[in-house]
Amino acid sequence: MNIYLLDGKDMTSREKAYRIIEQAMNFPDWFGHNLDALADCLGDLPAANTAIVFVNTDALADHLGSYADKVLNCFRQLSDECGFLWIEKA
């Protein structure tokens, strides 16, 4: 199983958040550092073998404001649609 750990405390800007997500999840070079590209890459994950653990979501909200909800909602929605395991901790 592929387990990806993402930490919101390190995501102090949108740009840094996308870089951290890209590196931690081994996204392809074409990853575009936006919500559409995030959704595309999450949709390509092998659902049966993938778990994503996102910690310190409160810190993400502190850093990104309302944009943090958009990022987290992308993970939530794609988890529901694609079936990978999604764990979220404030």
Secondary structure, 3 states (H helix, E strand, C coil): CEEEEEEHHHCCCHHHHHHHHHHHCCCCCCCCCCHHHHHHHHHCCCHHHEEEEEECHHHHHHHHCCHHHHHHHHHHHHHHHHCCEEEECC
